[in-house]
């Protein structure tokens, strides 16, 4: 092997060893991350509302400390004054225990849980995390924020209720 070839190979090894390590994907996307290629995460005031996932009623929340998914099972978008059974998938490195939910709507009006959260130990929904069911009731139409916390996970789903 020529001296030029040996020097070139040695230079490549040194460059590779000195290069910064490839970035790893965090289990928790930052708040300005997007789902899909061009879809921004939801923001207060439903500007924009939280994006749908694999189907319209599956909604990806804006979260820190993990991920939040909601599946509005009765109708999407939910209807004012009608309970909506909603499944939640909550995931993160320190997510355990029972989540707390707060529903805040137009002019700071409060919605409520008619039931839940109820832990589900088996499901066919293919999203990561612990699954819970809730009965959400939004008393009025407009933009609503469903805020969920459990351990170090905090997330919001921004939806327009009809």
PADO-838438 format. One line per 3 residues: for each residue y, x, z of N, C-alpha, C. Coordinates in nm, 3 decimals. Example, Ala and Ser with C-alpha at 12.3 -4.5 7.8 and 13.67 -1.06 7.14 Angstrom:
REM residues 2
-0.569/1.319/0.780/-0.450/1.230/0.780/-0.330/1.320/0.780  -0.225/1.285/0.708/-0.106/1.367/0.714/0.003/1.290/0.787;
This chain:
REM residues 162
-0.116/0.085/0.000/0.000/0.000/0.000/0.123/0.090/0.000  0.222/0.055/-0.081/0.342/0.138/-0.092/0.430/0.123/0.030  0.518/0.221/0.049/0.610/0.217/0.162/0.702/0.096/0.154;
0.743/0.056/0.035/0.830/-0.060/0.017/0.759/-0.187/0.062  0.632/-0.201/0.026/0.556/-0.320/0.065/0.537/-0.325/0.216  0.506/-0.211/0.277/0.488/-0.206/0.422/0.619/-0.238/0.493;
0.729/-0.180/0.446/0.859/-0.207/0.506/0.897/-0.353/0.491  0.870/-0.414/0.376/0.900/-0.556/0.353/0.818/-0.645/0.447  0.689/-0.614/0.460/0.603/-0.693/0.547/0.649/-0.682/0.693;
0.684/-0.558/0.733/0.732/-0.537/0.869/0.863/-0.611/0.894  0.952/-0.612/0.798/1.079/-0.683/0.810/1.056/-0.833/0.825  0.962/-0.888/0.748/0.931/-1.031/0.759/0.875/-1.065/0.897;
0.788/-0.981/0.950/0.731/-1.006/1.083/0.841/-1.004/1.188  0.933/-0.906/1.180/1.041/-0.896/1.277/1.133/-1.018/1.267  1.166/-1.060/1.144/1.252/-1.178/1.126/1.186/-1.303/1.183;
1.058/-1.320/1.158/0.987/-1.438/1.208/0.982/-1.437/1.361  0.963/-1.321/1.420/0.955/-1.312/1.565/1.090/-1.338/1.631  1.199/-1.307/1.561/1.332/-1.324/1.618/1.393/-1.460/1.589;
1.329/-1.536/1.504/1.384/-1.667/1.468/1.371/-1.761/1.587  1.464/-1.856/1.602/1.452/-1.952/1.712/1.331/-2.041/1.689  1.270/-2.092/1.796/1.153/-2.178/1.779/1.195/-2.308/1.712;
1.100/-2.370/1.640/1.133/-2.497/1.577/1.167/-2.600/1.684  1.259/-2.689/1.652/1.297/-2.790/1.750/1.184/-2.891/1.764  1.162/-2.937/1.884/1.059/-3.037/1.906/1.127/-3.172/1.920;
1.056/-3.275/1.881/1.108/-3.411/1.896/1.093/-3.453/2.040  1.199/-3.500/2.095/1.197/-3.549/2.232/1.128/-3.684/2.235  1.061/-3.714/2.346/1.001/-3.846/2.362/1.108/-3.953/2.373;
1.229/-3.913/2.405/1.338/-4.007/2.420/1.443/-3.979/2.314  1.457/-4.068/2.215/1.560/-4.043/2.116/1.698/-4.054/2.179  1.792/-3.969/2.138/1.926/-3.981/2.192/1.989/-4.114/2.152;
2.093/-4.153/2.223/2.151/-4.285/2.202/2.208/-4.304/2.062  2.238/-4.196/1.991/2.290/-4.212/1.856/2.182/-4.191/1.750  2.056/-4.187/1.793/1.946/-4.172/1.698/1.930/-4.300/1.619;
1.853/-4.294/1.515/1.828/-4.415/1.438/1.679/-4.433/1.418  1.640/-4.556/1.393/1.503/-4.589/1.363/1.497/-4.611/1.213  1.395/-4.561/1.150/1.392/-4.566/1.005/1.488/-4.463/0.951;
1.519/-4.473/0.825/1.602/-4.369/0.766/1.751/-4.391/0.784  1.797/-4.514/0.776/1.941/-4.538/0.779/1.983/-4.646/0.879  1.894/-4.691/0.964/1.925/-4.801/1.054/1.977/-4.750/1.187;
2.102/-4.780/1.222/2.155/-4.734/1.352/2.098/-4.817/1.467  2.098/-4.758/1.585/2.056/-4.831/1.704/2.161/-4.936/1.739  2.121/-5.032/1.822/2.213/-5.136/1.865/2.322/-5.082/1.954;
2.432/-5.156/1.960/2.547/-5.115/2.040/2.610/-5.238/2.103  2.689/-5.218/2.209/2.755/-5.331/2.275/2.833/-5.418/2.176  2.834/-5.547/2.205/2.903/-5.641/2.118/2.825/-5.672/1.992;
2.698/-5.628/1.987/2.612/-5.647/1.869/2.674/-5.585/1.744  2.744/-5.473/1.764/2.807/-5.401/1.653/2.742/-5.265/1.636  2.621/-5.253/1.588/2.534/-5.358/1.535/2.439/-5.412/1.643;
2.367/-5.518/1.606/2.261/-5.565/1.696/2.144/-5.467/1.685  2.052/-5.476/1.779/1.938/-5.383/1.781/1.852/-5.403/1.657  1.804/-5.294/1.598/1.729/-5.304/1.472/1.587/-5.355/1.492;
1.536/-5.418/1.388/1.398/-5.463/1.387/1.306/-5.347/1.354  1.181/-5.359/1.400/1.080/-5.257/1.374/0.994/-5.297/1.257  0.862/-5.309/1.281/0.766/-5.339/1.175/0.778/-5.482/1.124;
0.837/-5.572/1.202/0.859/-5.710/1.160/0.986/-5.759/1.229  1.043/-5.866/1.179/1.177/-5.909/1.223/1.189/-5.931/1.373  1.090/-5.990/1.437/1.100/-6.024/1.579/1.070/-5.906/1.671;
1.031/-5.792/1.616/1.008/-5.670/1.695/1.138/-5.589/1.691  1.197/-5.567/1.809/1.330/-5.507/1.816/1.326/-5.379/1.898  1.393/-5.275/1.848/1.399/-5.145/1.912/1.526/-5.134/1.994;
1.510/-5.105/2.123/1.625/-5.096/2.212/1.689/-4.959/2.213  1.811/-4.956/2.259/1.885/-4.831/2.281/1.856/-4.788/2.424  1.798/-4.668/2.443/1.750/-4.632/2.577/1.773/-4.486/2.609;
1.774/-4.457/2.739/1.770/-4.321/2.790/1.651/-4.311/2.884  1.585/-4.197/2.884/1.470/-4.176/2.971/1.342/-4.236/2.918  1.340/-4.279/2.794/1.219/-4.337/2.735/1.252/-4.426/2.617;
1.160/-4.517/2.586/1.179/-4.610/2.475/1.160/-4.754/2.522  1.230/-4.844/2.454/1.222/-4.987/2.484/1.198/-5.062/2.353  1.093/-5.143/2.352/1.065/-5.234/2.241/1.056/-5.376/2.297;
1.106/-5.472/2.222/1.096/-5.614/2.258/1.035/-5.689/2.140  0.951/-5.788/2.170/0.893/-5.874/2.067/0.924/-6.018/2.108  1.019/-6.080/2.036/1.059/-6.218/2.063/0.957/-6.309/1.996;
0.872/-6.372/2.075/0.755/-6.440/2.020/0.780/-6.583/1.975  0.876/-6.654/2.034/0.895/-6.794/1.995/0.980/-6.808/1.870  1.090/-6.739/1.866/1.176/-6.743/1.746/1.263/-6.619/1.746;
1.297/-6.577/1.626/1.391/-6.466/1.615/1.486/-6.496/1.501  1.613/-6.498/1.529/1.672/-6.470/1.659/1.643/-6.583/1.758  1.649/-6.552/1.888/1.624/-6.655/1.989/1.728/-6.768/1.979;
1.690/-6.883/2.033/1.779/-7.000/2.029/1.834/-7.028/2.169  1.962/-7.061/2.173/2.028/-7.092/2.301/1.963/-7.213/2.366  1.942/-7.203/2.497/1.889/-7.316/2.574/1.739/-7.335/2.563;
1.669/-7.251/2.487/1.524/-7.264/2.470/1.459/-7.134/2.518  1.366/-7.146/2.612/1.298/-7.027/2.663/1.226/-6.954/2.551  1.236/-6.823/2.550/1.166/-6.740/2.453/1.071/-6.647/2.527;
0.942/-6.660/2.498/0.846/-6.565/2.553/0.870/-6.433/2.481  0.896/-6.329/2.559/0.927/-6.199/2.502/0.837/-6.094/2.566  0.772/-6.014/2.481/0.694/-5.901/2.528/0.780/-5.777/2.524;
0.755/-5.687/2.617/0.830/-5.561/2.628/0.733/-5.447/2.634  0.762/-5.339/2.563/0.690/-5.212/2.577/0.790/-5.110/2.626  0.763/-5.054/2.743/0.852/-4.959/2.809/0.776/-4.829/2.827;
0.832/-4.720/2.772/0.761/-4.593/2.774/0.855/-4.479/2.809  0.803/-4.380/2.875/0.879/-4.262/2.911/0.799/-4.176/3.005  0.846/-4.054/3.031/0.770/-3.963/3.116/0.757/-4.010/3.261;
0.849/-4.090/3.308/0.843/-4.138/3.447/0.866/-4.289/3.451  0.784/-4.362/3.377/0.796/-4.507/3.373/0.675/-4.567/3.443  0.699/-4.634/3.553/0.596/-4.702/3.629/0.664/-4.804/3.718;
0.590/-4.894/3.771/0.650/-4.995/3.856/0.693/-5.116/3.777  0.762/-5.205/3.845/0.804/-5.331/3.785/0.948/-5.320/3.735  0.972/-5.353/3.607/1.108/-5.342/3.554/1.199/-5.454/3.604;
1.329/-5.425/3.600/1.432/-5.525/3.630/1.505/-5.558/3.501  1.531/-5.686/3.480/1.599/-5.733/3.360/1.727/-5.806/3.397  1.833/-5.782/3.320/1.959/-5.853/3.335/2.001/-5.901/3.197;
2.037/-6.027/3.185/2.082/-6.085/3.058/2.230/-6.118/3.070  2.312/-6.055/2.986/2.456/-6.078/2.990/2.502/-6.119/2.851  2.575/-6.230/2.844/2.616/-6.283/2.716/2.765/-6.291/2.698;
2.807/-6.381/2.608/2.950/-6.396/2.579/3.028/-6.425/2.707  3.143/-6.365/2.718/3.233/-6.378/2.834/3.159/-6.351/2.965  3.068/-6.255/2.963/2.991/-6.212/3.080/2.906/-6.322/3.142;
2.873/-6.422/3.064/2.784/-6.528/3.111/2.646/-6.467/3.136  2.576/-6.515/3.240/2.444/-6.463/3.272/2.334/-6.555/3.223  2.232/-6.495/3.165/2.109/-6.565/3.131/2.011/-6.543/3.244;
1.887/-6.583/3.223/1.791/-6.566/3.332/1.650/-6.549/3.279  1.566/-6.497/3.368/1.422/-6.495/3.343/1.366/-6.622/3.404  1.299/-6.703/3.325/1.230/-6.820/3.379/1.101/-6.778/3.449;
1.045/-6.667/3.405/0.926/-6.610/3.468/0.916/-6.463/3.429  0.834/-6.392/3.503/0.811/-6.251/3.475/0.908/-6.162/3.551  0.896/-6.036/3.529/0.807/-5.972/3.433/0.661/-5.971/3.481;
0.571/-5.999/3.389/0.428/-6.002/3.416/0.362/-5.887/3.341  0.294/-5.799/3.414/0.227/-5.684/3.353/0.110/-5.732/3.270  0.094/-5.675/3.151/-0.021/-5.703/3.064/-0.106/-5.577/3.057;
-0.233/-5.587/3.092/-0.317/-5.468/3.087/-0.395/-5.453/2.957  -0.384/-5.549/2.866/-0.451/-5.539/2.737/-0.365/-5.607/2.632  -0.362/-5.548/2.513/-0.278/-5.603/2.408/-0.318/-5.544/2.274;
-0.283/-5.612/2.167/-0.304/-5.558/2.033/-0.175/-5.506/1.971  -0.064/-5.516/2.044/0.065/-5.468/1.994/0.064/-5.315/1.998  0.088/-5.253/1.885/0.074/-5.108/1.876/0.207/-5.034/1.893;
0.262/-5.044/2.012/0.379/-4.965/2.052/0.343/-4.896/2.182  0.399/-4.777/2.206/0.363/-4.703/2.327/0.422/-4.765/2.453  0.356/-4.738/2.565/0.413/-4.774/2.693/0.341/-4.887/2.764;
0.398/-4.923/2.878/0.348/-5.033/2.960/0.403/-5.164/2.904  0.318/-5.266/2.900/0.360/-5.395/2.844/0.383/-5.498/2.954  0.493/-5.571/2.937/0.528/-5.679/3.029/0.568/-5.800/2.947;
0.544/-5.919/3.003/0.589/-6.043/2.942/0.699/-6.105/3.026  0.794/-6.170/2.958/0.902/-6.240/3.028/0.930/-6.371/2.957  0.988/-6.465/3.030/1.040/-6.588/2.973/1.191/-6.582/2.980;
1.257/-6.547/2.868/1.403/-6.531/2.866/1.470/-6.664/2.833  1.579/-6.691/2.901/1.658/-6.810/2.871/1.804/-6.770/2.853  1.852/-6.789/2.732/1.992/-6.761/2.698/2.064/-6.896/2.692;
2.159/-6.925/2.782/2.220/-7.057/2.787/2.321/-7.086/2.675  2.366/-6.984/2.603/2.468/-7.007/2.500/2.443/-6.916/2.381  2.494/-6.957/2.267/2.486/-6.875/2.146/2.584/-6.758/2.158;
2.560/-6.653/2.080/2.649/-6.538/2.076/2.572/-6.409/2.098  2.646/-6.302/2.118/2.586/-6.171/2.140/2.542/-6.157/2.285  2.416/-6.116/2.303/2.359/-6.097/2.437/2.306/-5.956/2.451;
2.320/-5.903/2.571/2.262/-5.774/2.607/2.152/-5.800/2.708  2.031/-5.757/2.675/1.922/-5.760/2.773/1.908/-5.617/2.822  1.942/-5.595/2.948/1.936/-5.462/3.009/1.810/-5.453/3.092;
1.735/-5.345/3.074/1.611/-5.325/3.149/1.615/-5.187/3.214  1.570/-5.182/3.338/1.556/-5.055/3.408/1.422/-5.052/3.479  1.362/-4.936/3.481/1.241/-4.910/3.559/1.233/-4.759/3.577;
1.228/-4.716/3.701/1.230/-4.574/3.734/1.345/-4.505/3.662  1.316/-4.405/3.578/1.423/-4.330/3.510/1.454/-4.382/3.370  1.397/-4.495/3.333/1.424/-4.556/3.202/1.532/-4.663/3.217;
1.630/-4.657/3.130/1.732/-4.762/3.121/1.752/-4.792/2.974  1.749/-4.920/2.939/1.764/-4.955/2.798/1.830/-5.089/2.779  1.881/-5.109/2.659/1.947/-5.234/2.622/1.898/-5.281/2.487;
1.877/-5.411/2.477/1.852/-5.477/2.350/1.969/-5.570/2.325  2.035/-5.551/2.211/2.153/-5.630/2.174/2.110/-5.729/2.066  2.118/-5.858/2.099/2.072/-5.961/2.006/2.174/-6.072/1.993;
2.178/-6.132/1.875/2.263/-6.247/1.850/2.177/-6.370/1.866  2.209/-6.451/1.965/2.136/-6.575/1.992/2.202/-6.687/1.914  2.123/-6.770/1.850/2.173/-6.881/1.768/2.182/-7.009/1.849;
